[in-house]
Amino acid sequence: MAKKKKEDKPKDKREAFENAVNDLKKGNYVLRLFVTGTTAKSMRAISNIKKICEEHLKGRYELEVIDLYQYPKLAKGEQIIAVPTLVKKLPSPIRKLVGEFSDRGKVLFGLDIKKKQ
């Protein structure tokens, strides 16, 4: 999984914007997966998304898993009303997918990786 190191965090908003533009140019995906603890549903969602990303986006994605039990305020900021929810931040447009992500075709379509057939 492609993850940025802590020292790679932007120092200010301008640098964060520039990093986002560079990620967009490279075709990188920035994903946030919101779950609630280590429930079976949460664990299936994490496993399914990791498998899909490794198969279709290897080396071109950043996946951040956020436990809303630990960070409940993030749900309001991201307007999360159901979990598990996957938020595709980049590339645009921002998309939100809800569920366990077991239907690969729907996930790939929702992430704009594969066109609907």
Backbone bond lengths (Angstrom), bond angles and torsions (degrees), N, CA, C in turn:
res aa  C-N    CA-C-N  psi(-1)  N-CA   C-N-CA  omega(-1)  CA-C   N-CA-C  phi
1 M - - - 1.433 - - 1.516 108.46 -
2 A 1.311 115.78 135.32 1.453 120.64 179.76 1.517 108.87 -84.15
3 K 1.314 116.67 113.98 1.453 121.04 178.95 1.511 108.92 -129.47
4 K 1.334 114.75 143.72 1.454 119.22 177.52 1.517 109.21 -83.47
5 K 1.308 116.81 146.78 1.452 122.06 177.98 1.520 108.67 -78.60
6 K 1.332 116.34 158.54 1.460 120.29 -179.66 1.519 112.37 -58.70
7 E 1.324 116.75 -35.38 1.455 118.94 -178.41 1.524 112.06 -71.94
8 D 1.347 116.94 -9.65 1.459 120.73 178.21 1.525 112.24 -86.70
9 K 1.333 117.71 -1.07 1.466 120.07 -178.71 1.530 109.68 -64.76
10 P 1.344 116.07 141.38 1.463 119.50 -179.54 1.529 111.77 -66.62
11 K 1.325 114.72 149.28 1.457 120.66 -179.21 1.527 111.89 -84.01
12 D 1.324 117.32 -28.86 1.460 120.87 -179.38 1.530 109.69 -148.63
13 K 1.328 115.90 179.47 1.468 120.53 -176.92 1.528 111.82 -66.49
14 R 1.317 117.42 -35.37 1.461 120.75 179.53 1.529 110.26 -62.68
15 E 1.323 115.89 -45.59 1.458 120.33 179.86 1.536 110.45 -65.94
16 A 1.319 117.33 -38.05 1.473 120.79 177.01 1.519 110.22 -62.52
17 F 1.334 117.03 -41.28 1.459 121.13 178.18 1.527 110.55 -64.09
18 E 1.314 116.86 -45.35 1.462 120.50 179.47 1.531 111.20 -62.09
19 N 1.327 116.96 -39.96 1.466 120.45 177.12 1.521 110.79 -62.98
20 A 1.331 116.52 -40.99 1.468 120.83 179.35 1.522 110.66 -64.33
21 V 1.315 117.60 -41.19 1.468 121.43 178.34 1.530 109.77 -63.77
22 N 1.332 117.37 -42.95 1.465 120.77 178.30 1.525 111.20 -63.05
23 D 1.349 117.39 -41.28 1.465 120.67 177.23 1.522 110.41 -62.02
24 L 1.318 116.65 -40.14 1.467 121.40 -179.85 1.528 110.01 -63.98
25 K 1.325 116.99 -42.99 1.462 120.90 179.52 1.521 111.65 -62.95
26 K 1.328 117.14 -35.52 1.462 121.50 -179.09 1.521 112.36 -79.34
27 G 1.336 117.63 -10.77 1.458 120.60 -176.39 1.512 112.63 80.29
28 N 1.326 116.92 20.69 1.457 121.22 179.90 1.516 111.08 -76.72
29 Y 1.323 115.33 148.55 1.456 122.16 177.23 1.517 108.66 -105.57
30 V 1.322 116.05 135.17 1.454 122.46 174.18 1.524 105.84 -115.46
31 L 1.348 115.22 115.11 1.459 121.65 -174.24 1.519 110.45 -123.61
32 R 1.343 115.58 143.19 1.463 121.60 174.17 1.515 107.44 -126.24
33 L 1.318 116.27 124.72 1.449 121.66 179.59 1.526 108.80 -109.49
34 F 1.332 115.49 119.19 1.459 121.95 -179.58 1.526 108.91 -98.99
35 V 1.334 116.09 124.95 1.455 122.20 -179.32 1.534 108.79 -132.53
36 T 1.346 115.37 173.05 1.466 120.05 176.39 1.521 108.68 -123.71
37 G 1.308 115.42 95.71 1.449 121.31 176.67 1.520 113.39 68.84
38 T 1.327 114.44 -152.87 1.467 120.62 -177.52 1.527 110.75 -109.72
39 T 1.310 116.42 40.03 1.454 120.49 177.37 1.519 109.48 -66.99
40 A 1.326 116.32 161.81 1.460 120.51 179.74 1.531 110.60 -59.31
41 K 1.321 116.37 -41.03 1.467 120.83 179.91 1.533 110.97 -63.61
42 S 1.312 116.66 -43.43 1.467 120.73 178.73 1.524 111.14 -63.58
43 M 1.313 116.69 -43.87 1.464 120.60 -178.31 1.533 111.46 -66.11
44 R 1.355 117.23 -38.31 1.467 120.07 176.54 1.521 110.59 -64.51
45 A 1.335 116.46 -41.40 1.467 120.24 179.74 1.527 110.79 -62.28
46 I 1.320 117.14 -44.74 1.470 121.33 179.06 1.519 110.23 -61.29
47 S 1.313 116.29 -47.90 1.467 120.87 -179.03 1.528 111.47 -61.79
48 N 1.320 116.81 -46.36 1.468 120.44 -179.05 1.519 112.38 -62.48
49 I 1.335 117.32 -44.03 1.470 120.59 -179.30 1.522 110.55 -66.68
50 K 1.316 117.33 -42.08 1.472 119.58 178.75 1.528 110.89 -60.49
51 K 1.334 117.27 -43.26 1.466 120.84 179.39 1.526 111.00 -62.82
52 I 1.328 116.87 -44.78 1.463 120.96 -179.90 1.523 110.43 -63.03
53 C 1.322 116.89 -45.05 1.471 120.57 -179.44 1.524 111.49 -64.15
54 E 1.321 117.45 -42.93 1.466 119.76 -179.97 1.521 111.38 -66.39
55 E 1.309 116.75 -34.26 1.459 120.20 -179.03 1.530 112.86 -76.94
56 H 1.323 117.48 -37.90 1.464 120.59 -171.85 1.530 114.47 -111.33
57 L 1.326 118.33 -18.14 1.471 120.68 -175.59 1.528 112.67 -129.98
58 K 1.299 117.96 21.10 1.467 121.76 -174.00 1.533 111.32 -47.98
59 G 1.335 114.79 123.06 1.457 120.84 178.45 1.521 114.71 78.93
60 R 1.349 116.48 1.34 1.473 119.50 -177.36 1.525 112.42 -126.03
61 Y 1.325 117.27 26.56 1.455 118.01 -178.84 1.519 111.52 -144.95
62 E 1.317 113.61 157.01 1.455 122.91 172.88 1.520 105.74 -127.79
63 L 1.320 116.75 119.99 1.452 122.15 -178.95 1.517 109.23 -115.16
64 E 1.321 115.47 121.85 1.457 121.11 177.40 1.530 107.33 -113.29
65 V 1.330 116.87 122.32 1.459 121.72 178.43 1.528 107.79 -99.27
66 I 1.337 115.79 125.51 1.463 121.32 -176.10 1.522 109.22 -119.54
67 D 1.324 116.11 121.23 1.455 122.35 177.47 1.532 107.85 -88.66
68 L 1.327 115.70 113.88 1.463 119.68 -177.02 1.521 112.81 -70.82
69 Y 1.331 118.14 -14.99 1.464 119.75 172.09 1.519 109.79 -68.43
70 Q 1.316 117.24 -33.59 1.464 121.43 -179.90 1.528 111.89 -86.38
71 Y 1.342 116.61 -32.28 1.470 120.94 -176.52 1.529 110.16 -131.02
72 P 1.322 117.86 66.39 1.467 120.82 -174.95 1.528 114.53 -63.82
73 K 1.316 117.81 -27.81 1.470 120.14 -178.69 1.530 112.25 -67.00
74 L 1.328 117.06 -23.59 1.460 120.01 179.41 1.527 111.89 -66.74
75 A 1.319 117.42 -25.49 1.473 120.67 179.45 1.520 110.40 -62.63
76 K 1.303 116.87 -42.20 1.472 120.58 179.71 1.518 110.72 -68.00
77 G 1.319 116.53 -45.25 1.462 120.81 -178.29 1.521 112.98 -62.31
78 E 1.316 116.91 -33.47 1.470 121.76 -179.57 1.532 112.23 -97.91
79 Q 1.334 115.90 0.36 1.467 122.52 -179.03 1.531 111.60 57.13
80 I 1.316 115.24 49.48 1.465 121.96 178.94 1.522 107.76 -89.14
81 I 1.335 116.79 121.67 1.465 120.21 -179.36 1.529 112.22 -115.73
82 A 1.327 117.53 -8.39 1.463 122.73 177.54 1.520 108.26 -146.85
83 V 1.317 116.06 153.12 1.461 120.10 177.42 1.513 109.42 -134.48
84 P 1.295 117.65 152.10 1.461 128.77 -4.63 1.535 111.66 -69.51
85 T 1.323 115.43 143.30 1.462 122.81 175.43 1.521 108.91 -128.04
86 L 1.321 115.23 131.50 1.459 121.68 175.37 1.516 107.93 -106.18
87 V 1.332 116.40 125.87 1.458 121.80 178.25 1.517 108.29 -109.91
88 K 1.329 115.32 122.01 1.469 120.76 175.34 1.527 106.49 -93.54
89 K 1.323 116.08 107.16 1.468 121.46 -179.80 1.530 111.30 -80.35
90 L 1.328 115.18 -44.62 1.462 121.52 178.72 1.508 108.03 -135.83
91 P 1.295 119.23 149.88 1.462 127.46 -7.35 1.529 111.04 -72.95
92 S 1.309 115.54 161.01 1.462 121.79 179.61 1.508 110.06 -63.65
93 P 1.293 118.58 153.50 1.464 128.79 -0.44 1.525 111.14 -81.02
94 I 1.337 114.86 158.29 1.456 120.42 175.76 1.520 107.50 -65.19
95 R 1.329 115.66 135.58 1.468 121.16 178.86 1.510 109.58 -131.77
96 K 1.341 116.00 150.11 1.463 122.01 174.89 1.518 108.07 -124.88
97 L 1.333 115.08 129.66 1.459 122.28 177.33 1.525 107.74 -120.78
98 V 1.334 116.18 138.46 1.457 121.00 -177.79 1.519 109.63 -120.62
99 G 1.331 116.79 138.76 1.456 121.36 175.09 1.510 112.13 134.21
100 E 1.330 115.21 -163.87 1.462 121.02 -179.92 1.518 111.71 -93.49
101 F 1.322 117.05 -7.88 1.465 124.03 175.27 1.522 112.92 65.03
102 S 1.334 115.91 35.20 1.461 120.16 179.31 1.530 112.06 -82.07
103 D 1.333 117.84 -21.39 1.465 121.23 176.89 1.525 108.08 -88.39
104 R 1.331 116.07 93.02 1.468 121.69 -175.18 1.522 112.32 -56.71
105 G 1.318 117.11 -40.62 1.465 120.51 -178.93 1.513 112.23 -58.87
106 K 1.318 116.77 -44.35 1.469 120.92 179.28 1.526 111.14 -67.28
107 V 1.330 116.49 -38.81 1.469 119.77 179.36 1.524 110.16 -65.97
108 L 1.328 117.09 -46.27 1.465 120.66 179.78 1.520 111.14 -61.83
109 F 1.327 116.61 -39.66 1.473 120.71 177.30 1.524 110.16 -66.81
110 G 1.343 116.86 -43.91 1.465 121.03 -179.61 1.511 113.50 -64.01
111 L 1.323 116.72 -29.93 1.462 121.05 178.54 1.525 112.95 -90.50
112 D 1.322 116.90 3.01 1.482 122.86 -177.41 1.518 112.52 60.98
113 I 1.329 116.45 33.01 1.451 120.84 176.68 1.537 109.46 -90.40
114 K 1.323 115.09 -35.77 1.450 121.11 -177.28 1.517 109.28 -135.53
115 K 1.294 116.56 136.90 1.465 121.34 179.73 1.530 110.46 -77.78
116 K 1.323 116.39 148.66 1.452 121.07 179.09 1.518 110.11 -65.86
117 Q 1.344 116.58 138.38 1.455 120.82 -177.72 1.506 111.06 -105.21
